[in-house]
Amino acid sequence: MDANSTKVNAAQLANFLHSSSVYLGEHKTEIDALNVFPVPDGDTGINMSLTVSSADKKISADSIEAGVGKVASDFAMGALMGARGNSGVILSQIFRGFSTALAGKTECDVKDLAAAINKGVELSYKSVMKPVEGTILTVYKSFSKAAMAAANQGLSVMEMLQAAMKAGEQALANTPNQLPVLKEAGVVDAGGAGLLCLIRGGITAIGNGEDPGWQIELSARAADAPAISVQQDTPAISTENIEFTFCTQMLIKGENLPIDTIRDHLSQDPPGDSLLVVGDDNIVKIHFHNNQPWKVLEYCSQFGSLHDIIIDNMVDQHHENKAAMDLEQQDADDQAAASLPQQDAPQCGVIAVCSGDGMSTLFSEFGATIISGGQTMNPSAEDILNAVESNPAQEVVILPNNSNIILAADQVKNLTSKPVQVVRSKFVTQGLSAMLSFDADKSAADNEAAMSRSLDGVINGELTYSIRPAKFNGFDIEEGDILALLNGEITGCGKDIDTMLLELTQKMVDEYEDGEIISLYRGEDISEEQAEALKDTLEEKFPDHEVELYYGGQPLYYFLVSVE
């Protein structure tokens, strides 16, 4: 492309996107190194690379012949289907916005390109219920703002992209000032770095292959980065989960339903989590965790008629009236089942993501279909979709069992005609506990409510090792150290597996005073003899608890532990 060119054709856009994918693939290991946790699951670079690699494969000669709109659309669909991890899902929404703005165009000029980039900001922020600044979202927003300003100045495509890259790099350098956890670890945001790496690959391609020498800065601030002031009221980022009592679900039927307006309103009022607003002009599906379902009903009723309203209380307070509730629900299910024709296929199935032959066996014995995955190998939205479509059940519940897989699982609900619910399990131990509440004869919605209630009744522990030196949560961590994680947070660091397991279990028992059962799942690197000896030690140390030992066979993690 000529340095002064103000237009982009389909072949040039395809070349930009292909080169972006290749360039990111070459640098994915460096992106992974920016992950805050020093445990062996730093996979932001891998997830982003696999996402765009899947997208790149969707571009064909037919795409290029049809124009930039078709190239962008095919790439965006490939990114959505191949999205892996939170970073991959956010990236797929950036490209979805990009493609929406270019729809129907055979070529685009600088202003068209900047507008498409800006559309990606809107959709990527919408993909996250509670957007946090100091992440890939912040970096992309700064990149977009500079792109729009440059386009309005009449600059060439290359000049616009270079100006936007400069702004993005400044935003990336400032991410440690916005997120204390990044500053403590001494790194910039991995997702933001991956995004700029991706764009740099494209700029290199359309600049006739001349790499300007950009490289990922591993420190918290590049030496030559300009100083950027930080607002004094930047809020601290809390890692504590906010609980919302009611799961509110319904259908709105009407005409010209304003999906974006509904989504925007509910994302702010009432406060909540796990918001899903999907559909078309005539029917919209709502799924929302909040504490004021009456507000949701009142607001939605102004747009059309409400149907299939379900409001479930997700907090099982002291298990009061549990037996009565179960009996009442069973009677209702029996009556509903009696009024329906007999089905050969089960009402509901479960798809569980896990790694390790032992874990796969445990979930299978509970009746789940297994997708192999977890840390360092997050399945894509397409992997999960294929499992949903091939499951014989009429409805499906998904157990991601990893916080980095939840967003990909959420995407599947919009890609299949089957009713699908996602139980937001962040740990495999949570998923196993949730399986105790599964009933194949109930609907996916009923199972999601019952299984979600069980998640808070489990304390989750992990024992792994450090893959690099780091400072985190006050610990001076050396490569190879044994790390203890409690509900995802590093709470201990040492040299001996046995000692660290005992310390971790003590912290878990102290946190959950009403716990009765300690479950150990040994990984592939732990012998049965060592595990049995530790089980005996735990039984002596915690005589009021029942200690159970299972073979998990999981890689990377010596032990997974639960107290419930």
LUMKOL-252163 format. One line per 2 residues: number of its first residue (from 1); their letters; for each residue x, y, z of C-alpha. Coordinates in nm, 3 decimals, always signed. Example, Ala and Ser with C-alpha at 12.3 -4.5 7.8 and 13.67 -1.06 7.14 Angstrom:
residues 2
1) AS) +1.230/-0.450/+0.780; +1.367/-0.106/+0.714 .
//
This chain:
residues 564
1) MD) +0.000/+0.000/+0.000; +0.123/+0.347/-0.087 .
3) AN) +0.210/+0.554/+0.221; -0.029/+0.828/+0.106 .
5) ST) -0.321/+0.602/+0.022; -0.655/+0.699/+0.174 .
7) KV) -0.845/+0.384/+0.076; -0.833/+0.012/+0.155 .
9) NA) -0.959/-0.261/-0.079; -1.064/-0.615/+0.010 .
11) AQ) -0.729/-0.776/-0.075; -0.543/-0.523/+0.140 .
13) LA) -0.780/-0.575/+0.435; -0.745/-0.954/+0.403 .
15) NF) -0.367/-0.913/+0.397; -0.383/-0.687/+0.705 .
17) LH) -0.590/-0.939/+0.901; -0.385/-1.240/+0.791 .
19) SS) -0.057/-1.073/+0.881; -0.203/-0.963/+1.215 .
21) SV) -0.282/-1.325/+1.295; +0.063/-1.448/+1.196 .
23) YL) +0.244/-1.172/+1.385; +0.048/-1.235/+1.704 .
25) GE) +0.121/-1.606/+1.673; +0.492/-1.528/+1.662 .
27) HK) +0.467/-1.320/+1.981; +0.206/-1.514/+2.182 .
29) TE) +0.465/-1.646/+2.429; +0.571/-1.290/+2.514 .
31) ID) +0.206/-1.196/+2.570; +0.160/-1.498/+2.797 .
33) AL) +0.454/-1.379/+3.006; +0.257/-1.065/+3.095 .
35) NV) -0.015/-1.253/+3.280; -0.029/-1.140/+3.641 .
37) FP) -0.032/-1.486/+3.799; +0.302/-1.673/+3.780 .
39) VP) +0.118/-2.008/+3.771; +0.134/-2.221/+3.454 .
41) DG) -0.195/-2.099/+3.307; -0.090/-1.765/+3.161 .
43) DT) -0.254/-1.812/+2.825; -0.378/-1.470/+2.709 .
45) GI) -0.145/-1.476/+2.410; -0.240/-1.832/+2.318 .
47) NM) -0.611/-1.759/+2.348; -0.595/-1.443/+2.138 .
49) SL) -0.376/-1.613/+1.879; -0.608/-1.913/+1.845 .
51) TV) -0.907/-1.679/+1.818; -0.767/-1.477/+1.526 .
53) SS) -0.617/-1.787/+1.366; -0.968/-1.934/+1.352 .
55) AD) -1.094/-1.604/+1.210; -0.824/-1.589/+0.944 .
57) KK) -0.923/-1.932/+0.810; -1.272/-1.802/+0.728 .
59) IS) -1.144/-1.553/+0.471; -1.155/-1.699/+0.122 .
61) AD) -1.113/-1.586/-0.237; -1.490/-1.540/-0.248 .
63) SI) -1.466/-1.311/+0.054; -1.210/-1.091/-0.116 .
65) EA) -1.406/-1.083/-0.441; -1.716/-0.960/-0.254 .
67) GV) -1.538/-0.664/-0.089; -1.417/-0.537/+0.247 .
69) GK) -1.759/-0.587/+0.407; -1.755/-0.960/+0.335 .
71) VA) -1.390/-0.997/+0.442; -1.465/-0.829/+0.774 .
73) SD) -1.786/-1.028/+0.822; -1.622/-1.367/+0.758 .
75) FA) -1.329/-1.278/+0.985; -1.566/-1.169/+1.264 .
77) MG) -1.770/-1.490/+1.240; -1.452/-1.696/+1.254 .
79) AL) -1.338/-1.501/+1.561; -1.672/-1.560/+1.735 .
81) MG) -1.670/-1.934/+1.664; -1.304/-1.970/+1.762 .
83) AR) -1.308/-1.733/+2.061; -1.111/-1.875/+2.353 .
85) GN) -1.091/-1.727/+2.700; -1.209/-1.384/+2.808 .
87) SG) -0.952/-1.206/+2.592; -1.059/-1.402/+2.285 .
89) VI) -1.428/-1.331/+2.339; -1.363/-0.957/+2.384 .
91) LS) -1.149/-0.964/+2.069; -1.430/-1.134/+1.877 .
93) QI) -1.667/-0.854/+1.976; -1.418/-0.593/+1.857 .
95) FR) -1.419/-0.757/+1.514; -1.796/-0.798/+1.522 .
97) GF) -1.833/-0.422/+1.564; -1.571/-0.363/+1.296 .
99) ST) -1.760/-0.582/+1.048; -2.097/-0.425/+1.129 .
101) AL) -1.971/-0.081/+1.027; -1.825/-0.211/+0.699 .
103) AG) -2.129/-0.417/+0.596; -2.202/-0.396/+0.222 .
105) KT) -1.888/-0.201/+0.131; -1.656/-0.311/-0.148 .
107) EC) -1.379/-0.080/-0.030; -1.340/+0.178/+0.247 .
109) DV) -1.167/+0.509/+0.301; -0.991/+0.640/+0.612 .
111) KD) -1.310/+0.767/+0.773; -1.491/+0.438/+0.705 .
113) LA) -1.202/+0.247/+0.861; -1.191/+0.470/+1.169 .
115) AA) -1.569/+0.442/+1.213; -1.542/+0.062/+1.195 .
117) IN) -1.267/+0.064/+1.456; -1.484/+0.284/+1.679 .
119) KG) -1.784/+0.050/+1.645; -1.570/-0.223/+1.796 .
121) VE) -1.535/-0.018/+2.116; -1.910/-0.015/+2.167 .
123) LS) -1.960/-0.390/+2.127; -1.648/-0.496/+2.320 .
125) YK) -1.757/-0.292/+2.623; -2.104/-0.446/+2.599 .
127) SV) -1.954/-0.795/+2.607; -1.840/-0.740/+2.966 .
129) MK) -2.102/-0.690/+3.236; -1.874/-0.479/+3.456 .
131) PV) -1.599/-0.330/+3.236; -1.274/-0.257/+3.418 .
133) EG) -1.035/+0.014/+3.302; -0.667/-0.072/+3.271 .
135) TI) -0.743/-0.368/+3.043; -0.768/-0.443/+2.670 .
137) LT) -1.088/-0.235/+2.666; -0.903/+0.078/+2.777 .
139) VY) -0.621/+0.028/+2.528; -0.861/-0.027/+2.238 .
141) KS) -1.072/+0.275/+2.335; -0.763/+0.500/+2.327 .
143) FS) -0.657/+0.348/+1.994; -1.003/+0.413/+1.850 .
145) KA) -1.025/+0.771/+1.974; -0.692/+0.856/+1.812 .
147) AM) -0.797/+0.681/+1.489; -1.113/+0.894/+1.467 .
149) AA) -0.918/+1.215/+1.531; -0.656/+1.129/+1.268 .
151) AN) -0.922/+1.039/+1.010; -1.094/+1.375/+1.062 .
153) QG) -0.763/+1.548/+0.992; -0.749/+1.396/+0.644 .
155) LS) -0.448/+1.173/+0.709; -0.363/+0.865/+0.505 .
157) VM) -0.451/+0.514/+0.621; -0.094/+0.448/+0.734 .
159) EM) -0.068/+0.783/+0.916; -0.400/+0.720/+1.089 .
161) LQ) -0.294/+0.373/+1.207; +0.043/+0.499/+1.330 .
163) AA) -0.122/+0.781/+1.527; -0.367/+0.533/+1.677 .
165) MK) -0.084/+0.293/+1.769; +0.100/+0.570/+1.953 .
167) AG) -0.211/+0.644/+2.160; -0.264/+0.275/+2.225 .
169) EQ) +0.093/+0.231/+2.345; +0.052/+0.524/+2.584 .
171) AL) -0.268/+0.369/+2.721; -0.094/+0.032/+2.760 .
173) AN) +0.195/+0.191/+2.950; -0.058/+0.347/+3.188 .
175) TP) -0.249/+0.026/+3.269; -0.044/-0.044/+3.585 .
177) NQ) -0.157/+0.293/+3.720; -0.519/+0.189/+3.670 .
179) LP) -0.497/-0.166/+3.806; -0.293/-0.207/+4.127 .
181) VL) -0.255/-0.581/+4.063; -0.057/-0.501/+3.745 .
183) KE) +0.168/-0.253/+3.925; +0.241/-0.504/+4.200 .
185) AG) +0.336/-0.767/+3.943; +0.542/-0.516/+3.741 .
187) VV) +0.369/-0.576/+3.408; +0.131/-0.406/+3.166 .
189) DA) -0.204/-0.560/+3.075; -0.157/-0.877/+2.869 .
191) GG) -0.479/-0.835/+2.668; -0.392/-0.478/+2.574 .
193) AG) -0.041/-0.582/+2.472; -0.183/-0.864/+2.262 .
195) LL) -0.420/-0.626/+2.086; -0.140/-0.385/+1.991 .
197) CL) +0.078/-0.675/+1.881; -0.205/-0.790/+1.655 .
199) IR) -0.249/-0.446/+1.500; +0.125/-0.401/+1.457 .
201) GG) +0.135/-0.716/+1.246; -0.126/-0.568/+1.014 .
203) IT) +0.053/-0.234/+0.988; +0.372/-0.418/+0.896 .
205) AI) +0.188/-0.596/+0.613; +0.033/-0.290/+0.451 .
207) GN) +0.358/-0.099/+0.503; +0.515/-0.331/+0.245 .
209) GE) +0.658/-0.566/+0.502; +0.874/-0.318/+0.690 .
211) DP) +0.853/-0.401/+1.060; +0.905/-0.074/+1.253 .
213) GW) +1.071/-0.271/+1.530; +0.793/-0.254/+1.787 .
215) QI) +0.838/-0.506/+2.066; +0.637/-0.591/+2.371 .
217) EL) +0.750/-0.412/+2.685; +0.750/-0.651/+2.981 .
219) SA) +0.799/-0.384/+3.244; +0.521/-0.175/+3.392 .
221) RA) +0.623/+0.130/+3.186; +0.845/+0.159/+2.881 .
223) AD) +1.153/+0.369/+2.946; +1.060/+0.627/+2.685 .
225) AP) +0.684/+0.627/+2.756; +0.550/+0.971/+2.846 .
227) AI) +0.436/+1.028/+3.199; +0.058/+1.004/+3.230 .
229) SV) -0.126/+1.148/+3.525; -0.352/+0.917/+3.722 .
231) QQ) -0.683/+1.031/+3.865; -0.669/+1.023/+4.243 .
233) DT) -1.012/+0.870/+4.270; -0.927/+0.557/+4.071 .
235) PA) -1.115/+0.284/+4.258; -0.940/-0.018/+4.396 .
237) IS) -1.026/-0.338/+4.212; -1.189/-0.590/+4.440 .
239) TE) -1.155/-0.961/+4.375; -1.454/-1.042/+4.594 .
241) NI) -1.755/-1.181/+4.409; -2.077/-0.984/+4.441 .
243) EF) -2.376/-1.210/+4.497; -2.721/-1.144/+4.354 .
245) TF) -3.013/-1.338/+4.493; -3.262/-1.367/+4.206 .
247) CT) -3.222/-1.521/+3.863; -3.482/-1.340/+3.650 .
249) QM) -3.576/-1.481/+3.310; -3.850/-1.393/+3.061 .
251) LI) -3.947/-1.342/+2.701; -4.070/-1.007/+2.563 .
253) KG) -4.292/-1.031/+2.257; -4.384/-0.724/+2.054 .
255) EN) -4.287/-0.514/+1.753; -3.970/-0.312/+1.692 .
257) LP) -3.827/-0.417/+2.027; -3.523/-0.197/+2.114 .
259) ID) -3.270/-0.463/+2.213; -2.979/-0.223/+2.268 .
261) TI) -3.192/+0.015/+2.475; -3.309/-0.270/+2.698 .
263) RD) -2.957/-0.405/+2.738; -2.812/-0.063/+2.816 .
265) HL) -3.078/+0.011/+3.078; -3.051/-0.324/+3.258 .
267) SQ) -2.673/-0.301/+3.264; -2.719/-0.003/+3.497 .
269) DP) -3.051/-0.042/+3.678; -3.107/-0.244/+3.885 .
271) PG) -2.753/-0.356/+3.975; -2.687/-0.713/+3.871 .
273) DS) -2.470/-0.968/+3.694; -2.484/-1.231/+3.418 .
275) LL) -2.698/-1.013/+3.191; -2.813/-1.164/+2.863 .
277) VV) -3.036/-0.971/+2.620; -3.070/-1.144/+2.283 .
279) GD) -3.330/-1.177/+2.009; -3.474/-0.967/+1.729 .
281) DN) -3.738/-0.700/+1.667; -4.024/-0.931/+1.763 .
283) IV) -3.897/-1.140/+2.053; -3.628/-1.075/+2.314 .
285) KI) -3.495/-1.314/+2.575; -3.380/-1.176/+2.912 .
287) HF) -3.158/-1.352/+3.165; -3.038/-1.146/+3.461 .
289) HN) -2.906/-1.203/+3.816; -3.019/-0.917/+4.044 .
291) NQ) -3.183/-0.834/+4.375; -3.488/-0.647/+4.241 .
293) PW) -3.669/-0.862/+3.985; -3.983/-0.650/+4.015 .
295) KV) -3.790/-0.359/+3.863; -3.687/-0.577/+3.571 .
297) LE) -4.047/-0.686/+3.509; -4.181/-0.332/+3.536 .
299) YC) -3.924/-0.194/+3.294; -3.959/-0.469/+3.034 .
301) SQ) -4.339/-0.466/+3.037; -4.349/-0.127/+2.863 .
303) FG) -4.212/-0.278/+2.541; -4.448/-0.572/+2.490 .
305) SL) -4.610/-0.873/+2.653; -4.408/-1.082/+2.900 .
307) HD) -4.397/-1.460/+2.874; -4.226/-1.759/+3.039 .
309) II) -4.137/-1.555/+3.346; -3.905/-1.739/+3.587 .
311) ID) -3.771/-1.584/+3.907; -3.549/-1.817/+4.108 .
313) NM) -3.398/-1.741/+4.448; -3.036/-1.850/+4.419 .
315) VD) -2.945/-1.825/+4.786; -3.018/-2.135/+4.986 .
317) QH) -3.040/-1.975/+5.332; -2.966/-2.237/+5.597 .
319) HE) -3.142/-2.491/+5.372; -3.473/-2.395/+5.531 .
321) NK) -3.775/-2.554/+5.371; -3.548/-2.732/+5.123 .
323) AA) -3.739/-3.057/+5.140; -4.072/-2.879/+5.097 .
325) MD) -3.937/-2.681/+4.801; -3.801/-2.995/+4.636 .
327) LE) -4.131/-3.176/+4.683; -4.329/-2.883/+4.545 .
329) QQ) -4.098/-2.853/+4.247; -4.115/-3.225/+4.185 .
331) DA) -4.497/-3.217/+4.187; -4.492/-2.928/+3.940 .
333) DD) -4.244/-3.112/+3.718; -4.455/-3.430/+3.732 .
335) QA) -4.766/-3.238/+3.627; -4.579/-3.063/+3.348 .
337) AA) -4.427/-3.390/+3.229; -4.768/-3.558/+3.228 .
339) SL) -4.903/-3.295/+2.990; -4.619/-3.342/+2.738 .
341) PQ) -4.574/-3.618/+2.483; -4.314/-3.880/+2.567 .
343) QD) -3.967/-3.796/+2.438; -3.694/-4.041/+2.351 .
345) AP) -3.427/-3.783/+2.425; -3.360/-3.678/+2.786 .
347) QC) -3.494/-3.339/+2.890; -3.156/-3.197/+2.995 .
349) GV) -2.790/-3.284/+2.957; -2.468/-3.144/+3.104 .
351) IA) -2.146/-3.053/+2.927; -1.848/-3.019/+3.161 .
353) VC) -1.505/-2.880/+3.076; -1.219/-3.050/+3.260 .
355) SG) -0.872/-3.195/+3.214; -0.729/-3.520/+3.343 .
357) DG) -0.856/-3.874/+3.289; -0.965/-3.904/+3.652 .
359) MS) -1.168/-3.584/+3.639; -1.327/-3.695/+3.314 .
361) TL) -1.430/-4.021/+3.477; -1.580/-3.846/+3.780 .
363) FS) -1.791/-3.610/+3.567; -1.892/-3.894/+3.335 .
365) EF) -2.014/-4.099/+3.629; -2.241/-3.808/+3.717 .
367) GA) -2.381/-3.817/+3.364; -2.190/-3.528/+3.205 .
369) TI) -2.048/-3.509/+2.854; -1.682/-3.406/+2.866 .
371) IS) -1.493/-3.138/+2.676; -1.121/-3.166/+2.738 .
373) GG) -0.984/-2.831/+2.848; -0.900/-2.600/+3.133 .
375) QT) -0.587/-2.406/+3.217; -0.364/-2.339/+2.911 .
377) MN) -0.612/-2.514/+2.679; -0.940/-2.325/+2.684 .
379) PS) -1.193/-2.473/+2.441; -1.335/-2.238/+2.180 .
381) AE) -1.696/-2.133/+2.147; -1.714/-2.361/+1.842 .
383) DI) -1.584/-2.658/+2.045; -1.856/-2.601/+2.303 .
385) LN) -2.121/-2.543/+2.035; -2.035/-2.873/+1.866 .
387) AV) -2.074/-3.052/+2.200; -2.411/-2.886/+2.257 .
389) ES) -2.540/-2.973/+1.910; -2.427/-3.337/+1.937 .
391) NP) -2.573/-3.384/+2.286; -2.894/-3.593/+2.260 .
393) AQ) -3.074/-3.394/+2.530; -3.340/-3.137/+2.439 .
395) EV) -3.175/-2.874/+2.661; -2.820/-2.836/+2.789 .
397) VI) -2.639/-2.696/+3.092; -2.272/-2.601/+3.052 .
399) LP) -2.019/-2.620/+3.335; -1.713/-2.413/+3.223 .
401) NN) -1.524/-2.491/+3.547; -1.282/-2.209/+3.472 .
403) SN) -1.334/-1.832/+3.486; -1.155/-1.796/+3.153 .
405) II) -1.406/-2.021/+2.973; -1.730/-1.863/+3.096 .
407) LA) -1.749/-1.593/+2.828; -1.691/-1.846/+2.549 .
409) AD) -1.967/-2.063/+2.695; -2.198/-1.759/+2.707 .
411) QV) -2.151/-1.708/+2.332; -2.294/-2.052/+2.260 .
413) KN) -2.638/-1.950/+2.387; -2.669/-1.722/+2.085 .
415) LT) -2.539/-1.978/+1.836; -2.779/-2.269/+1.890 .
417) SK) -3.154/-2.320/+1.882; -3.136/-2.545/+2.188 .
419) PV) -3.217/-2.389/+2.526; -2.876/-2.355/+2.691 .
421) QV) -2.785/-2.234/+3.040; -2.435/-2.168/+3.176 .
423) VR) -2.361/-2.244/+3.541; -2.082/-1.999/+3.618 .
425) SK) -1.845/-2.246/+3.782; -1.494/-2.105/+3.809 .
427) FV) -1.332/-2.420/+3.950; -1.355/-2.791/+3.871 .
429) TQ) -1.435/-2.858/+4.237; -1.735/-2.625/+4.207 .
431) GL) -1.848/-2.814/+3.900; -1.834/-3.150/+4.076 .
433) SA) -2.038/-3.011/+4.364; -2.291/-2.865/+4.120 .
435) ML) -2.339/-3.205/+3.957; -2.498/-3.331/+4.279 .
437) SF) -2.791/-3.096/+4.209; -2.839/-3.200/+3.846 .
439) DA) -3.164/-3.369/+3.742; -3.188/-3.486/+3.380 .
441) DK) -3.569/-3.476/+3.395; -3.578/-3.102/+3.471 .
443) SA) -3.531/-2.810/+3.236; -3.196/-2.640/+3.178 .
445) AD) -3.327/-2.328/+3.355; -3.431/-2.526/+3.663 .
447) NE) -3.100/-2.710/+3.669; -2.902/-2.389/+3.628 .
449) AA) -3.078/-2.238/+3.927; -3.028/-2.544/+4.148 .
451) MS) -2.667/-2.601/+4.039; -2.575/-2.234/+4.076 .
453) RS) -2.700/-2.234/+4.435; -2.444/-2.502/+4.518 .
455) LD) -2.144/-2.299/+4.401; -2.127/-2.084/+4.713 .
457) GV) -2.122/-2.391/+4.937; -1.771/-2.492/+4.826 .
459) IN) -1.431/-2.354/+4.926; -1.185/-2.420/+4.642 .
461) GE) -0.812/-2.479/+4.675; -0.534/-2.546/+4.425 .
463) LT) -0.170/-2.646/+4.464; +0.056/-2.572/+4.169 .
465) YS) +0.401/-2.428/+4.095; +0.548/-2.099/+3.978 .
467) IR) +0.678/-2.077/+3.623; +0.876/-1.757/+3.684 .
469) PA) +0.992/-1.523/+3.962; +0.726/-1.274/+4.071 .
471) KF) +0.603/-1.052/+4.352; +0.237/-1.110/+4.431 .
473) NG) +0.016/-1.060/+4.736; +0.327/-0.983/+4.941 .
475) FD) +0.509/-1.302/+4.839; +0.857/-1.302/+4.685 .
477) IE) +0.803/-1.595/+4.453; +1.087/-1.787/+4.288 .
479) EG) +1.059/-2.007/+3.983; +0.958/-2.360/+4.088 .
481) DI) +0.805/-2.255/+4.421; +0.493/-2.441/+4.535 .
483) LA) +0.195/-2.204/+4.525; -0.126/-2.242/+4.723 .
485) LL) -0.438/-2.076/+4.581; -0.758/-2.024/+4.778 .
487) NG) -1.060/-1.945/+4.559; -0.821/-1.833/+4.287 .
489) EI) -0.601/-1.606/+4.502; -0.239/-1.690/+4.591 .
491) TG) -0.234/-1.734/+4.969; +0.085/-1.931/+5.023 .
493) CG) +0.431/-1.994/+4.879; +0.685/-2.256/+4.979 .
495) KD) +0.919/-2.534/+4.876; +0.742/-2.852/+4.991 .
497) ID) +0.418/-2.997/+4.849; +0.310/-3.172/+5.170 .
499) TM) +0.365/-2.867/+5.388; +0.187/-2.634/+5.150 .
501) LL) -0.112/-2.869/+5.118; -0.156/-2.884/+5.495 .
503) EL) -0.130/-2.504/+5.525; -0.380/-2.454/+5.243 .
505) TQ) -0.629/-2.699/+5.389; -0.604/-2.530/+5.729 .
507) KM) -0.689/-2.194/+5.572; -0.983/-2.349/+5.389 .
509) VD) -1.121/-2.514/+5.702; -1.078/-2.188/+5.896 .
511) EY) -1.269/-1.996/+5.627; -1.558/-2.243/+5.613 .
513) ED) -1.629/-2.327/+5.976; -1.940/-2.527/+5.890 .
515) GE) -1.755/-2.749/+5.643; -1.779/-3.122/+5.694 .
517) II) -1.603/-3.283/+5.397; -1.249/-3.233/+5.266 .
519) SL) -1.202/-3.368/+4.912; -0.857/-3.417/+4.759 .
521) YR) -0.803/-3.469/+4.385; -0.447/-3.577/+4.308 .
523) GE) -0.285/-3.463/+3.986; -0.091/-3.666/+3.734 .
525) DI) +0.243/-3.589/+3.902; +0.141/-3.715/+4.250 .
527) SE) +0.179/-4.083/+4.335; -0.102/-4.276/+4.500 .
529) EQ) +0.132/-4.353/+4.792; +0.206/-3.983/+4.858 .
531) AE) -0.162/-3.894/+4.830; -0.271/-4.168/+5.070 .
533) AL) -0.014/-4.054/+5.325; -0.141/-3.697/+5.302 .
535) KD) -0.499/-3.818/+5.339; -0.402/-3.996/+5.663 .
537) TL) -0.232/-3.678/+5.790; -0.539/-3.467/+5.714 .
539) EE) -0.767/-3.716/+5.892; -0.550/-3.684/+6.204 .
541) KF) -0.532/-3.306/+6.183; -0.904/-3.255/+6.112 .
543) PD) -1.087/-3.530/+6.303; -1.422/-3.349/+6.270 .
545) HE) -1.406/-3.368/+5.889; -1.451/-3.659/+5.653 .
547) VE) -1.152/-3.673/+5.416; -1.205/-3.818/+5.069 .
549) LY) -0.931/-3.888/+4.812; -0.987/-3.915/+4.436 .
551) YG) -0.763/-3.954/+4.136; -0.806/-3.645/+3.916 .
553) GQ) -0.509/-3.689/+3.684; -0.510/-3.314/+3.613 .
555) PL) -0.192/-3.163/+3.467; -0.008/-2.864/+3.619 .
557) YY) -0.190/-2.881/+3.954; -0.053/-3.122/+4.216 .
559) FL) -0.377/-3.118/+4.413; -0.722/-2.969/+4.383 .
561) VS) -0.898/-2.938/+4.718; -1.251/-2.859/+4.824 .
563) VE) -1.413/-2.806/+5.162; -1.792/-2.825/+5.176 .
//
